[in-house]
């Protein structure tokens, strides 16, 4: 299951990659449904709502341990892959 999640994370772009609200979300700890779905499932649909809130950020990163663990694993693997490329 985690392997499938990691594979999907690397196959496509993250919802934040082209989002004009990205900097606000980083600075003010906000998240939208597209990001939430990405964290939970490793993928998202472009039409998914992009209305970031603090509530959703807290739900993802402070209440949902599985989502947070999946997200942190994907970040760690990305960093490790970058080190191996160099």
PDB file of N, CA, C and O in Angstrom, chain B, residues numbered from 101:
ATOM      1  N   UNK B 101       0.831  -1.205   0.000  1.00  0.00           N
ATOM      2  CA  UNK B 101       0.000   0.000   0.000  1.00  0.00           C
ATOM      3  C   UNK B 101       0.873   1.266   0.000  1.00  0.00           C
ATOM      4  O   UNK B 101       0.652   2.168  -0.809  1.00  0.00           O
ATOM      5  N   UNK B 102       1.856   1.337   0.897  1.00  0.00           N
ATOM      6  CA  UNK B 102       2.711   2.517   0.950  1.00  0.00           C
ATOM      7  C   UNK B 102       3.520   2.630  -0.334  1.00  0.00           C
ATOM      8  O   UNK B 102       3.729   3.736  -0.833  1.00  0.00           O
ATOM      9  N   UNK B 103       3.982   1.499  -0.884  1.00  0.00           N
ATOM     10  CA  UNK B 103       4.722   1.516  -2.137  1.00  0.00           C
ATOM     11  C   UNK B 103       3.902   2.100  -3.264  1.00  0.00           C
ATOM     12  O   UNK B 103       4.416   2.878  -4.067  1.00  0.00           O
ATOM     13  N   UNK B 104       2.643   1.739  -3.335  1.00  0.00           N
ATOM     14  CA  UNK B 104       1.730   2.288  -4.356  1.00  0.00           C
ATOM     15  C   UNK B 104       1.558   3.788  -4.145  1.00  0.00           C
ATOM     16  O   UNK B 104       1.550   4.552  -5.110  1.00  0.00           O
ATOM     17  N   UNK B 105       1.423   4.207  -2.915  1.00  0.00           N
ATOM     18  CA  UNK B 105       1.294   5.625  -2.593  1.00  0.00           C
ATOM     19  C   UNK B 105       2.531   6.387  -3.065  1.00  0.00           C
ATOM     20  O   UNK B 105       2.411   7.421  -3.723  1.00  0.00           O
ATOM     21  N   UNK B 106       3.704   5.886  -2.737  1.00  0.00           N
ATOM     22  CA  UNK B 106       4.959   6.548  -3.104  1.00  0.00           C
ATOM     23  C   UNK B 106       5.084   6.622  -4.626  1.00  0.00           C
ATOM     24  O   UNK B 106       5.507   7.648  -5.159  1.00  0.00           O
ATOM     25  N   UNK B 107       4.727   5.566  -5.320  1.00  0.00           N
ATOM     26  CA  UNK B 107       4.808   5.556  -6.782  1.00  0.00           C
ATOM     27  C   UNK B 107       3.937   6.663  -7.372  1.00  0.00           C
ATOM     28  O   UNK B 107       4.374   7.385  -8.268  1.00  0.00           O
ATOM     29  N   UNK B 108       2.720   6.798  -6.879  1.00  0.00           N
ATOM     30  CA  UNK B 108       1.813   7.830  -7.397  1.00  0.00           C
ATOM     31  C   UNK B 108       2.323   9.228  -7.109  1.00  0.00           C
ATOM     32  O   UNK B 108       2.156  10.126  -7.935  1.00  0.00           O
ATOM     33  N   UNK B 109       2.941   9.433  -5.957  1.00  0.00           N
ATOM     34  CA  UNK B 109       3.470  10.750  -5.608  1.00  0.00           C
ATOM     35  C   UNK B 109       4.530  11.185  -6.614  1.00  0.00           C
ATOM     36  O   UNK B 109       4.590  12.356  -6.989  1.00  0.00           O
ATOM     37  N   UNK B 110       5.364  10.245  -7.052  1.00  0.00           N
ATOM     38  CA  UNK B 110       6.449  10.592  -7.965  1.00  0.00           C
ATOM     39  C   UNK B 110       6.018  10.644  -9.426  1.00  0.00           C
ATOM     40  O   UNK B 110       6.708  11.262 -10.236  1.00  0.00           O
ATOM     41  N   UNK B 111       4.915  10.026  -9.786  1.00  0.00           N
ATOM     42  CA  UNK B 111       4.477  10.009 -11.181  1.00  0.00           C
ATOM     43  C   UNK B 111       3.937  11.351 -11.645  1.00  0.00           C
ATOM     44  O   UNK B 111       4.133  11.726 -12.801  1.00  0.00           O
ATOM     45  N   UNK B 112       3.283  12.057 -10.796  1.00  0.00           N
ATOM     46  CA  UNK B 112       2.645  13.306 -11.208  1.00  0.00           C
ATOM     47  C   UNK B 112       3.070  14.471 -10.354  1.00  0.00           C
ATOM     48  O   UNK B 112       3.858  14.347  -9.416  1.00  0.00           O
ATOM     49  N   UNK B 113       2.519  15.607 -10.717  1.00  0.00           N
ATOM     50  CA  UNK B 113       2.846  16.808  -9.954  1.00  0.00           C
ATOM     51  C   UNK B 113       1.978  16.915  -8.706  1.00  0.00           C
ATOM     52  O   UNK B 113       0.913  16.304  -8.617  1.00  0.00           O
ATOM     53  N   UNK B 114       2.444  17.687  -7.765  1.00  0.00           N
ATOM     54  CA  UNK B 114       1.676  17.967  -6.551  1.00  0.00           C
ATOM     55  C   UNK B 114       0.701  19.095  -6.855  1.00  0.00           C
ATOM     56  O   UNK B 114       0.956  19.895  -7.755  1.00  0.00           O
ATOM     57  N   UNK B 115      -0.400  19.179  -6.134  1.00  0.00           N
ATOM     58  CA  UNK B 115      -1.370  20.245  -6.397  1.00  0.00           C
ATOM     59  C   UNK B 115      -0.796  21.640  -6.179  1.00  0.00           C
ATOM     60  O   UNK B 115      -1.299  22.609  -6.748  1.00  0.00           O
ATOM     61  N   UNK B 116       0.236  21.754  -5.374  1.00  0.00           N
ATOM     62  CA  UNK B 116       0.821  23.064  -5.076  1.00  0.00           C
ATOM     63  C   UNK B 116       1.806  23.535  -6.145  1.00  0.00           C
ATOM     64  O   UNK B 116       2.137  24.719  -6.202  1.00  0.00           O
ATOM     65  N   UNK B 117       2.272  22.629  -6.982  1.00  0.00           N
ATOM     66  CA  UNK B 117       3.330  22.960  -7.933  1.00  0.00           C
ATOM     67  C   UNK B 117       3.007  24.168  -8.812  1.00  0.00           C
ATOM     68  O   UNK B 117       3.887  24.982  -9.089  1.00  0.00           O
ATOM     69  N   UNK B 118       1.779  24.290  -9.245  1.00  0.00           N
ATOM     70  CA  UNK B 118       1.396  25.408 -10.128  1.00  0.00           C
ATOM     71  C   UNK B 118       0.333  26.314  -9.514  1.00  0.00           C
ATOM     72  O   UNK B 118      -0.311  27.091 -10.219  1.00  0.00           O
ATOM     73  N   UNK B 119       0.157  26.214  -8.231  1.00  0.00           N
ATOM     74  CA  UNK B 119      -0.910  26.974  -7.566  1.00  0.00           C
ATOM     75  C   UNK B 119      -0.421  28.368  -7.166  1.00  0.00           C
ATOM     76  O   UNK B 119       0.670  28.518  -6.616  1.00  0.00           O
ATOM     77  N   UNK B 120      -1.236  29.380  -7.446  1.00  0.00           N
ATOM     78  CA  UNK B 120      -0.861  30.753  -7.101  1.00  0.00           C
ATOM     79  C   UNK B 120      -1.036  31.057  -5.609  1.00  0.00           C
ATOM     80  O   UNK B 120      -0.656  32.135  -5.152  1.00  0.00           O
ATOM     81  N   UNK B 121      -1.607  30.120  -4.849  1.00  0.00           N
ATOM     82  CA  UNK B 121      -1.788  30.314  -3.409  1.00  0.00           C
ATOM     83  C   UNK B 121      -0.703  29.605  -2.591  1.00  0.00           C
ATOM     84  O   UNK B 121      -0.732  29.626  -1.361  1.00  0.00           O
ATOM     85  N   UNK B 122       0.224  28.998  -3.265  1.00  0.00           N
ATOM     86  CA  UNK B 122       1.253  28.182  -2.615  1.00  0.00           C
ATOM     87  C   UNK B 122       1.992  28.921  -1.493  1.00  0.00           C
ATOM     88  O   UNK B 122       2.143  28.390  -0.392  1.00  0.00           O
ATOM     89  N   UNK B 123       2.445  30.126  -1.769  1.00  0.00           N
ATOM     90  CA  UNK B 123       3.234  30.869  -0.774  1.00  0.00           C
ATOM     91  C   UNK B 123       2.401  31.211   0.464  1.00  0.00           C
ATOM     92  O   UNK B 123       2.900  31.135   1.587  1.00  0.00           O
ATOM     93  N   UNK B 124       1.147  31.584   0.266  1.00  0.00           N
ATOM     94  CA  UNK B 124       0.270  31.867   1.414  1.00  0.00           C
ATOM     95  C   UNK B 124       0.083  30.617   2.264  1.00  0.00           C
ATOM     96  O   UNK B 124       0.103  30.685   3.493  1.00  0.00           O
ATOM     97  N   UNK B 125      -0.101  29.466   1.601  1.00  0.00           N
ATOM     98  CA  UNK B 125      -0.303  28.218   2.337  1.00  0.00           C
ATOM     99  C   UNK B 125       0.933  27.873   3.165  1.00  0.00           C
ATOM    100  O   UNK B 125       0.819  27.451   4.316  1.00  0.00           O
ATOM    101  N   UNK B 126       2.099  28.052   2.582  1.00  0.00           N
ATOM    102  CA  UNK B 126       3.332  27.769   3.317  1.00  0.00           C
ATOM    103  C   UNK B 126       3.508  28.720   4.491  1.00  0.00           C
ATOM    104  O   UNK B 126       3.859  28.300   5.593  1.00  0.00           O
ATOM    105  N   UNK B 127       3.268  29.978   4.252  1.00  0.00           N
ATOM    106  CA  UNK B 127       3.503  30.983   5.293  1.00  0.00           C
ATOM    107  C   UNK B 127       2.486  30.909   6.424  1.00  0.00           C
ATOM    108  O   UNK B 127       2.845  31.061   7.592  1.00  0.00           O
ATOM    109  N   UNK B 128       1.222  30.678   6.087  1.00  0.00           N
ATOM    110  CA  UNK B 128       0.158  30.738   7.089  1.00  0.00           C
ATOM    111  C   UNK B 128      -0.386  29.371   7.495  1.00  0.00           C
ATOM    112  O   UNK B 128      -1.404  29.295   8.184  1.00  0.00           O
ATOM    113  N   UNK B 129       0.280  28.285   7.077  1.00  0.00           N
ATOM    114  CA  UNK B 129      -0.151  26.921   7.397  1.00  0.00           C
ATOM    115  C   UNK B 129      -1.598  26.682   6.977  1.00  0.00           C
ATOM    116  O   UNK B 129      -2.472  26.421   7.804  1.00  0.00           O
ATOM    117  N   UNK B 130      -1.821  26.778   5.677  1.00  0.00           N
ATOM    118  CA  UNK B 130      -3.125  26.527   5.086  1.00  0.00           C
ATOM    119  C   UNK B 130      -3.041  25.302   4.189  1.00  0.00           C
ATOM    120  O   UNK B 130      -1.958  24.947   3.724  1.00  0.00           O
ATOM    121  N   UNK B 131      -4.161  24.662   3.945  1.00  0.00           N
ATOM    122  CA  UNK B 131      -4.231  23.526   3.016  1.00  0.00           C
ATOM    123  C   UNK B 131      -5.616  23.495   2.371  1.00  0.00           C
ATOM    124  O   UNK B 131      -6.601  23.944   2.958  1.00  0.00           O
ATOM    125  N   UNK B 132      -5.670  22.958   1.161  1.00  0.00           N
ATOM    126  CA  UNK B 132      -6.940  22.843   0.426  1.00  0.00           C
ATOM    127  C   UNK B 132      -7.301  21.371   0.246  1.00  0.00           C
ATOM    128  O   UNK B 132      -6.540  20.485   0.635  1.00  0.00           O
ATOM    129  N   UNK B 133      -8.461  21.118  -0.344  1.00  0.00           N
ATOM    130  CA  UNK B 133      -8.896  19.742  -0.564  1.00  0.00           C
ATOM    131  C   UNK B 133      -7.982  18.997  -1.528  1.00  0.00           C
ATOM    132  O   UNK B 133      -7.724  17.808  -1.343  1.00  0.00           O
ATOM    133  N   UNK B 134      -7.498  19.678  -2.543  1.00  0.00           N
ATOM    134  CA  UNK B 134      -6.597  19.023  -3.500  1.00  0.00           C
ATOM    135  C   UNK B 134      -5.345  18.524  -2.777  1.00  0.00           C
ATOM    136  O   UNK B 134      -4.898  17.404  -3.022  1.00  0.00           O
ATOM    137  N   UNK B 135      -4.783  19.332  -1.902  1.00  0.00           N
ATOM    138  CA  UNK B 135      -3.599  18.937  -1.156  1.00  0.00           C
ATOM    139  C   UNK B 135      -3.931  17.808  -0.183  1.00  0.00           C
ATOM    140  O   UNK B 135      -3.149  16.869  -0.031  1.00  0.00           O
ATOM    141  N   UNK B 136      -5.071  17.895   0.465  1.00  0.00           N
ATOM    142  CA  UNK B 136      -5.495  16.859   1.396  1.00  0.00           C
ATOM    143  C   UNK B 136      -5.601  15.511   0.687  1.00  0.00           C
ATOM    144  O   UNK B 136      -5.113  14.497   1.188  1.00  0.00           O
ATOM    145  N   UNK B 137      -6.230  15.506  -0.462  1.00  0.00           N
ATOM    146  CA  UNK B 137      -6.384  14.263  -1.216  1.00  0.00           C
ATOM    147  C   UNK B 137      -5.014  13.749  -1.663  1.00  0.00           C
ATOM    148  O   UNK B 137      -4.764  12.543  -1.654  1.00  0.00           O
ATOM    149  N   UNK B 138      -4.147  14.652  -2.046  1.00  0.00           N
ATOM    150  CA  UNK B 138      -2.783  14.287  -2.456  1.00  0.00           C
ATOM    151  C   UNK B 138      -2.022  13.631  -1.306  1.00  0.00           C
ATOM    152  O   UNK B 138      -1.335  12.628  -1.501  1.00  0.00           O
ATOM    153  N   UNK B 139      -2.145  14.191  -0.126  1.00  0.00           N
ATOM    154  CA  UNK B 139      -1.467  13.633   1.044  1.00  0.00           C
ATOM    155  C   UNK B 139      -2.036  12.253   1.381  1.00  0.00           C
ATOM    156  O   UNK B 139      -1.284  11.338   1.718  1.00  0.00           O
ATOM    157  N   UNK B 140      -3.341  12.102   1.294  1.00  0.00           N
ATOM    158  CA  UNK B 140      -3.975  10.831   1.659  1.00  0.00           C
ATOM    159  C   UNK B 140      -3.801   9.752   0.602  1.00  0.00           C
ATOM    160  O   UNK B 140      -3.563   8.591   0.934  1.00  0.00           O
ATOM    161  N   UNK B 141      -3.919  10.129  -0.679  1.00  0.00           N
ATOM    162  CA  UNK B 141      -3.963   9.139  -1.758  1.00  0.00           C
ATOM    163  C   UNK B 141      -2.764   9.158  -2.690  1.00  0.00           C
ATOM    164  O   UNK B 141      -2.580   8.223  -3.470  1.00  0.00           O
ATOM    165  N   UNK B 142      -1.942  10.202  -2.628  1.00  0.00           N
ATOM    166  CA  UNK B 142      -0.796  10.286  -3.516  1.00  0.00           C
ATOM    167  C   UNK B 142      -1.142  10.818  -4.893  1.00  0.00           C
ATOM    168  O   UNK B 142      -0.304  10.796  -5.794  1.00  0.00           O
ATOM    169  N   UNK B 143      -2.361  11.295  -5.069  1.00  0.00           N
ATOM    170  CA  UNK B 143      -2.812  11.840  -6.344  1.00  0.00           C
ATOM    171  C   UNK B 143      -3.929  12.835  -6.087  1.00  0.00           C
ATOM    172  O   UNK B 143      -4.420  12.942  -4.963  1.00  0.00           O
ATOM    173  N   UNK B 144      -4.335  13.566  -7.121  1.00  0.00           N
ATOM    174  CA  UNK B 144      -5.448  14.505  -7.000  1.00  0.00           C
ATOM    175  C   UNK B 144      -5.975  14.801  -8.394  1.00  0.00           C
ATOM    176  O   UNK B 144      -5.316  14.504  -9.391  1.00  0.00           O
ATOM    177  N   UNK B 145      -7.144  15.376  -8.461  1.00  0.00           N
ATOM    178  CA  UNK B 145      -7.737  15.792  -9.727  1.00  0.00           C
ATOM    179  C   UNK B 145      -7.586  17.301  -9.852  1.00  0.00           C
ATOM    180  O   UNK B 145      -7.739  18.018  -8.863  1.00  0.00           O
ATOM    181  N   UNK B 146      -7.289  17.789 -11.041  1.00  0.00           N
ATOM    182  CA  UNK B 146      -7.091  19.226 -11.249  1.00  0.00           C
ATOM    183  C   UNK B 146      -8.314  20.061 -10.896  1.00  0.00           C
ATOM    184  O   UNK B 146      -8.181  21.227 -10.523  1.00  0.00           O
ATOM    185  N   UNK B 147      -9.494  19.481 -11.009  1.00  0.00           N
ATOM    186  CA  UNK B 147     -10.716  20.235 -10.729  1.00  0.00           C
ATOM    187  C   UNK B 147     -11.057  20.293  -9.233  1.00  0.00           C
ATOM    188  O   UNK B 147     -12.036  20.936  -8.853  1.00  0.00           O
ATOM    189  N   UNK B 148     -10.273  19.636  -8.391  1.00  0.00           N
ATOM    190  CA  UNK B 148     -10.550  19.630  -6.954  1.00  0.00           C
ATOM    191  C   UNK B 148     -10.434  21.048  -6.388  1.00  0.00           C
ATOM    192  O   UNK B 148      -9.561  21.820  -6.787  1.00  0.00           O
ATOM    193  N   UNK B 149     -11.314  21.370  -5.468  1.00  0.00           N
ATOM    194  CA  UNK B 149     -11.380  22.714  -4.881  1.00  0.00           C
ATOM    195  C   UNK B 149     -10.042  23.158  -4.292  1.00  0.00           C
ATOM    196  O   UNK B 149      -9.337  22.378  -3.651  1.00  0.00           O
ATOM    197  N   UNK B 150      -9.715  24.418  -4.522  1.00  0.00           N
ATOM    198  CA  UNK B 150      -8.463  25.009  -4.009  1.00  0.00           C
ATOM    199  C   UNK B 150      -8.790  26.214  -3.136  1.00  0.00           C
ATOM    200  O   UNK B 150      -8.420  27.344  -3.454  1.00  0.00           O
ATOM    201  N   UNK B 151      -9.481  25.964  -2.042  1.00  0.00           N
ATOM    202  CA  UNK B 151      -9.815  27.016  -1.081  1.00  0.00           C
ATOM    203  C   UNK B 151      -9.153  26.653   0.246  1.00  0.00           C
ATOM    204  O   UNK B 151      -9.785  26.044   1.109  1.00  0.00           O
ATOM    205  N   UNK B 152      -7.895  27.020   0.409  1.00  0.00           N
ATOM    206  CA  UNK B 152      -7.143  26.592   1.596  1.00  0.00           C
ATOM    207  C   UNK B 152      -7.647  27.215   2.895  1.00  0.00           C
ATOM    208  O   UNK B 152      -8.048  28.378   2.942  1.00  0.00           O
ATOM    209  N   UNK B 153      -7.612  26.396   3.945  1.00  0.00           N
ATOM    210  CA  UNK B 153      -8.015  26.850   5.273  1.00  0.00           C
ATOM    211  C   UNK B 153      -7.039  26.320   6.318  1.00  0.00           C
ATOM    212  O   UNK B 153      -6.346  25.330   6.084  1.00  0.00           O
ATOM    213  N   UNK B 154      -6.991  26.969   7.443  1.00  0.00           N
ATOM    214  CA  UNK B 154      -6.181  26.514   8.575  1.00  0.00           C
ATOM    215  C   UNK B 154      -6.787  25.229   9.148  1.00  0.00           C
ATOM    216  O   UNK B 154      -6.058  24.330   9.567  1.00  0.00           O
ATOM    217  N   UNK B 155      -8.095  25.149   9.164  1.00  0.00           N
ATOM    218  CA  UNK B 155      -8.771  23.961   9.693  1.00  0.00           C
ATOM    219  C   UNK B 155      -8.317  22.701   8.951  1.00  0.00           C
ATOM    220  O   UNK B 155      -7.992  21.694   9.579  1.00  0.00           O
ATOM    221  N   UNK B 156      -8.295  22.758   7.642  1.00  0.00           N
ATOM    222  CA  UNK B 156      -7.894  21.586   6.863  1.00  0.00           C
ATOM    223  C   UNK B 156      -6.409  21.269   7.074  1.00  0.00           C
ATOM    224  O   UNK B 156      -6.031  20.100   7.154  1.00  0.00           O
ATOM    225  N   UNK B 157      -5.586  22.282   7.163  1.00  0.00           N
ATOM    226  CA  UNK B 157      -4.165  22.073   7.467  1.00  0.00           C
ATOM    227  C   UNK B 157      -4.020  21.321   8.799  1.00  0.00           C
ATOM    228  O   UNK B 157      -3.285  20.337   8.881  1.00  0.00           O
ATOM    229  N   UNK B 158      -4.719  21.784   9.832  1.00  0.00           N
ATOM    230  CA  UNK B 158      -4.645  21.138  11.141  1.00  0.00           C
ATOM    231  C   UNK B 158      -5.154  19.707  11.087  1.00  0.00           C
ATOM    232  O   UNK B 158      -4.592  18.823  11.733  1.00  0.00           O
ATOM    233  N   UNK B 159      -6.203  19.475  10.328  1.00  0.00           N
ATOM    234  CA  UNK B 159      -6.745  18.130  10.201  1.00  0.00           C
ATOM    235  C   UNK B 159      -5.718  17.197   9.568  1.00  0.00           C
ATOM    236  O   UNK B 159      -5.550  16.063  10.017  1.00  0.00           O
ATOM    237  N   UNK B 160      -5.037  17.663   8.540  1.00  0.00           N
ATOM    238  CA  UNK B 160      -4.033  16.841   7.852  1.00  0.00           C
ATOM    239  C   UNK B 160      -2.819  16.597   8.745  1.00  0.00           C
ATOM    240  O   UNK B 160      -2.388  15.455   8.912  1.00  0.00           O
ATOM    241  N   UNK B 161      -2.272  17.655   9.315  1.00  0.00           N
ATOM    242  CA  UNK B 161      -0.988  17.550   9.982  1.00  0.00           C
ATOM    243  C   UNK B 161      -1.040  17.375  11.491  1.00  0.00           C
ATOM    244  O   UNK B 161      -0.023  17.048  12.102  1.00  0.00           O
ATOM    245  N   UNK B 162      -2.174  17.580  12.096  1.00  0.00           N
ATOM    246  CA  UNK B 162      -2.226  17.463  13.558  1.00  0.00           C
ATOM    247  C   UNK B 162      -3.223  16.430  14.044  1.00  0.00           C
ATOM    248  O   UNK B 162      -3.159  16.010  15.200  1.00  0.00           O
ATOM    249  N   UNK B 163      -4.159  16.003  13.174  1.00  0.00           N
ATOM    250  CA  UNK B 163      -5.176  15.053  13.613  1.00  0.00           C
ATOM    251  C   UNK B 163      -5.065  13.699  12.921  1.00  0.00           C
ATOM    252  O   UNK B 163      -5.404  12.677  13.517  1.00  0.00           O
ATOM    253  N   UNK B 164      -4.599  13.675  11.680  1.00  0.00           N
ATOM    254  CA  UNK B 164      -4.594  12.448  10.894  1.00  0.00           C
ATOM    255  C   UNK B 164      -3.179  11.874  10.821  1.00  0.00           C
ATOM    256  O   UNK B 164      -2.394  12.265   9.957  1.00  0.00           O
ATOM    257  N   UNK B 165      -2.859  10.966  11.710  1.00  0.00           N
ATOM    258  CA  UNK B 165      -1.517  10.399  11.784  1.00  0.00           C
ATOM    259  C   UNK B 165      -1.123   9.646  10.515  1.00  0.00           C
ATOM    260  O   UNK B 165       0.029   9.724  10.091  1.00  0.00           O
ATOM    261  N   UNK B 166      -2.047   8.928   9.910  1.00  0.00           N
ATOM    262  CA  UNK B 166      -1.730   8.163   8.706  1.00  0.00           C
ATOM    263  C   UNK B 166      -1.350   9.097   7.568  1.00  0.00           C
ATOM    264  O   UNK B 166      -0.360   8.859   6.876  1.00  0.00           O
ATOM    265  N   UNK B 167      -2.116  10.144   7.370  1.00  0.00           N
ATOM    266  CA  UNK B 167      -1.819  11.097   6.296  1.00  0.00           C
ATOM    267  C   UNK B 167      -0.473  11.753   6.520  1.00  0.00           C
ATOM    268  O   UNK B 167       0.319  11.888   5.587  1.00  0.00           O
ATOM    269  N   UNK B 168      -0.215  12.151   7.721  1.00  0.00           N
ATOM    270  CA  UNK B 168       1.059  12.806   8.024  1.00  0.00           C
ATOM    271  C   UNK B 168       2.233  11.846   7.807  1.00  0.00           C
ATOM    272  O   UNK B 168       3.245  12.227   7.219  1.00  0.00           O
ATOM    273  N   UNK B 169       2.102  10.616   8.275  1.00  0.00           N
ATOM    274  CA  UNK B 169       3.175   9.640   8.093  1.00  0.00           C
ATOM    275  C   UNK B 169       3.438   9.380   6.612  1.00  0.00           C
ATOM    276  O   UNK B 169       4.595   9.312   6.197  1.00  0.00           O
ATOM    277  N   UNK B 170       2.388   9.236   5.814  1.00  0.00           N
ATOM    278  CA  UNK B 170       2.553   9.033   4.368  1.00  0.00           C
ATOM    279  C   UNK B 170       3.268  10.215   3.734  1.00  0.00           C
ATOM    280  O   UNK B 170       4.177  10.041   2.922  1.00  0.00           O
ATOM    281  N   UNK B 171       2.861  11.392   4.102  1.00  0.00           N
ATOM    282  CA  UNK B 171       3.455  12.609   3.527  1.00  0.00           C
ATOM    283  C   UNK B 171       4.934  12.720   3.909  1.00  0.00           C
ATOM    284  O   UNK B 171       5.772  13.033   3.063  1.00  0.00           O
ATOM    285  N   UNK B 172       5.246  12.472   5.148  1.00  0.00           N
ATOM    286  CA  UNK B 172       6.636  12.559   5.595  1.00  0.00           C
ATOM    287  C   UNK B 172       7.507  11.490   4.931  1.00  0.00           C
ATOM    288  O   UNK B 172       8.666  11.748   4.607  1.00  0.00           O
ATOM    289  N   UNK B 173       6.955  10.296   4.728  1.00  0.00           N
ATOM    290  CA  UNK B 173       7.695   9.253   4.020  1.00  0.00           C
ATOM    291  C   UNK B 173       8.007   9.691   2.596  1.00  0.00           C
ATOM    292  O   UNK B 173       9.120   9.492   2.109  1.00  0.00           O
ATOM    293  N   UNK B 174       7.027  10.286   1.932  1.00  0.00           N
ATOM    294  CA  UNK B 174       7.249  10.707   0.550  1.00  0.00           C
ATOM    295  C   UNK B 174       8.321  11.794   0.474  1.00  0.00           C
ATOM    296  O   UNK B 174       9.135  11.792  -0.450  1.00  0.00           O
ATOM    297  N   UNK B 175       8.330  12.706   1.419  1.00  0.00           N
ATOM    298  CA  UNK B 175       9.352  13.761   1.451  1.00  0.00           C
ATOM    299  C   UNK B 175      10.729  13.143   1.691  1.00  0.00           C
ATOM    300  O   UNK B 175      11.695  13.507   1.021  1.00  0.00           O
ATOM    301  N   UNK B 176      10.823  12.231   2.623  1.00  0.00           N
ATOM    302  CA  UNK B 176      12.107  11.588   2.926  1.00  0.00           C
ATOM    303  C   UNK B 176      12.641  10.829   1.719  1.00  0.00           C
ATOM    304  O   UNK B 176      13.838  10.879   1.434  1.00  0.00           O
ATOM    305  N   UNK B 177      11.771  10.132   1.015  1.00  0.00           N
ATOM    306  CA  UNK B 177      12.197   9.374  -0.161  1.00  0.00           C
ATOM    307  C   UNK B 177      12.629  10.314  -1.277  1.00  0.00           C
ATOM    308  O   UNK B 177      13.612  10.046  -1.967  1.00  0.00           O
ATOM    309  N   UNK B 178      11.905  11.410  -1.459  1.00  0.00           N
ATOM    310  CA  UNK B 178      12.296  12.399  -2.472  1.00  0.00           C
ATOM    311  C   UNK B 178      13.687  12.939  -2.174  1.00  0.00           C
ATOM    312  O   UNK B 178      14.520  13.045  -3.074  1.00  0.00           O
ATOM    313  N   UNK B 179      13.937  13.278  -0.925  1.00  0.00           N
ATOM    314  CA  UNK B 179      15.249  13.808  -0.546  1.00  0.00           C
ATOM    315  C   UNK B 179      16.340  12.768  -0.766  1.00  0.00           C
ATOM    316  O   UNK B 179      17.422  13.097  -1.252  1.00  0.00           O
ATOM    317  N   UNK B 180      16.067  11.532  -0.416  1.00  0.00           N
ATOM    318  CA  UNK B 180      17.045  10.471  -0.611  1.00  0.00           C
ATOM    319  C   UNK B 180      17.323  10.258  -2.104  1.00  0.00           C
ATOM    320  O   UNK B 180      18.468  10.024  -2.493  1.00  0.00           O
ATOM    321  N   UNK B 181      16.306  10.336  -2.918  1.00  0.00           N
ATOM    322  CA  UNK B 181      16.497  10.188  -4.369  1.00  0.00           C
ATOM    323  C   UNK B 181      17.352  11.326  -4.915  1.00  0.00           C
ATOM    324  O   UNK B 181      18.192  11.097  -5.785  1.00  0.00           O
ATOM    325  N   UNK B 182      17.157  12.536  -4.423  1.00  0.00           N
ATOM    326  CA  UNK B 182      17.961  13.673  -4.863  1.00  0.00           C
ATOM    327  C   UNK B 182      19.430  13.450  -4.501  1.00  0.00           C
ATOM    328  O   UNK B 182      20.314  13.766  -5.297  1.00  0.00           O
ATOM    329  N   UNK B 183      19.698  12.914  -3.323  1.00  0.00           N
ATOM    330  CA  UNK B 183      21.075  12.657  -2.901  1.00  0.00           C
ATOM    331  C   UNK B 183      21.727  11.609  -3.793  1.00  0.00           C
ATOM    332  O   UNK B 183      22.904  11.728  -4.135  1.00  0.00           O
ATOM    333  N   UNK B 184      20.972  10.585  -4.170  1.00  0.00           N
ATOM    334  CA  UNK B 184      21.516   9.507  -4.996  1.00  0.00           C
ATOM    335  C   UNK B 184      21.773   9.936  -6.432  1.00  0.00           C
ATOM    336  O   UNK B 184      22.605   9.337  -7.114  1.00  0.00           O
ATOM    337  N   UNK B 185      21.072  10.963  -6.904  1.00  0.00           N
ATOM    338  CA  UNK B 185      21.246  11.456  -8.266  1.00  0.00           C
ATOM    339  C   UNK B 185      22.550  12.220  -8.391  1.00  0.00           C
ATOM    340  O   UNK B 185      23.208  12.171  -9.430  1.00  0.00           O
ATOM    341  N   UNK B 186      22.926  12.928  -7.330  1.00  0.00           N
ATOM    342  CA  UNK B 186      24.122  13.781  -7.357  1.00  0.00           C
ATOM    343  C   UNK B 186      25.387  13.019  -7.393  1.00  0.00           C
ATOM    344  O   UNK B 186      26.465  13.614  -7.418  1.00  0.00           O
TER     345      UNK B 186
END
